[in-house]
Amino acid sequence: MIRLPEGVLREILSHARMESPSEVCGWLAGRGGEVVRALPVPNAAEDPQTRFTMEPRAQMSAMRDIRESKLEITGTYHSHPRTAAVPSARDRELAAYPDAGHLILSLATLEPEVRCYRITAEGISPLELTVQQTPTGVDSQHPPPYCQAL
């Protein structure tokens, strides 16, 4: 299970909308399955509209920031501007952290869709995604409509 504060989810959604039609990517930092923050990393892919590659220096800087903050890598995130929130063949190839959650945000439909997966050499399995209430008074029993919990 991945627990994600609604404010962090809104940051990821804003990042994805701002950079669309390019894909965005970044790290999720926290402890265990509890995400504390998202760290955007520039997309350095040759064709950022159809794939993502974390820019190496920014990726290392973000990882260092996570470590120095006494947090751990909880997962990664990236967007699919035109396709569903389902791991592509390339996403499966790039998944180097089998213990991490892989959050995918799709902008392909009117309401964005968010899903989370565990991707290992053995295959893909959905992870339960729980959006936690933020201090703004959002009702945690009714997560934002763009969150599709599995």
N, C-alpha and C positions, 0 to 999 in steps of 0.2 A: 504494500500500500504506500502511496505517496500522498502526503498531506501538504497542501499548497495554500498559503495565505492568498485571499482574494486580491489583495493589493499587488502581490507579485504576479499573479495571473494577468491583472490589468496592465502591468508594465510590459509583459511579454506580448500581449495583444497590441498594445500601442506601438511597440517596436516593429511587430510584423506589419501592421497597417502602414506605418511610416515608410518602410522600405519596399513595400509591395510595388511592382510585381516580382521583386527579387526575394529569394528566401533569406531568412534571418536565422541566426544560431547563437548559442551561448551555453553556459553552465548553470546548473542549479546547485546551490550550496546549502548545507544544513548539517543535520546529525540524524543518522539512520534514515528513515523515510520522511523526516520533517524538514521541509524546505524553509530556509530563512530568507534567502535572496537569490535573485537571478543576476548573472553577470553576462551581459551581451558581449559577443566577440564578432568583429567584422567578418563578413563572408568574403573569402578570397578565391572562390571558385572561378574557373574560367568562364563559365556560363551561370551566373548567380540566379538566373530566372528559373533554372531547372535543377539546380543542385547546390549543395553548400560544402564548403571546406573552411574550417576555422583558420583564420590568419594565424600563422605559427607564433609570432612574437606576442601578439595580444592574447592568444590562448595560454601561453606560458605565464604571462603576467597575471591573468585571471586565476590560474591554478595556484600561483604563488600567493595571491591575495586571499584565496580560500584557505590555504595552509596557515598563513600569518594571522588570519582571523580565528584560528582554532576551530575551523569548520571542516567539513569533508565534502567531497563531490557526491551529491545526492543523485545527480542525473545531468542530462543534457536536454536542450530544447532546440527545436527548429520549426520553421513554418513550411507549409505547402500552400502557396498562393492560389493554385488552380486545381489541386487534387485533394482527395479525401485525407483525413488524418490517420493514414495507414502506412506502415513502413514500406518504402520502396525497396527494390532489390539493392540499390546503392546504399540506402540507409542500413540494410542488414549487413552489407560488406564493411561499412565504416564503424559499426558498433564495437568499440574496443573495450567497453566497460560493462561486462556481463552482470555485475551486481548493481549497476545504476539503472534508474528509470530513464526512459527515452520519451520525452513529452513532445508530441507533434500537434501543432496548431494549424488547422486548415481554414483558409479564407475563401474556399471554393463556393460556399453557399452564403445566402443572405446573413444567417447567423453563424458566426465562427464556431468551429467544432474543435474540442480539445480532447485528446486521448493520450494515454500513457502505456508504455510497453516495457517488458523485459526482453532484451534481444541477446541470445546466446548462440553458441555454435549449434546447439540442439534445435533451435527454432525461436519463435516469437510467442510470447504469452502476454495477454492483457494484464495490466496492473490496475488495481482499484485506485482511483484518483478522488481525493476528498478535498474540496475547496473550503478552507477555514474562514470563518467570519473575521472581518477586520473591524477596527474601532469605529468605522463609519456607521455601524448598526445594521449591516447586511444580515439577513436571516439565514443562518447556516443550514437550516432545514430545507431551504429553497435556493440552491446555488444558482449563479448566473446561467441564463439559458444556453450560453455557448459551451458550457461544461458538460460533456457527455461522460459521466462516470461509468466505468465497466465493473 
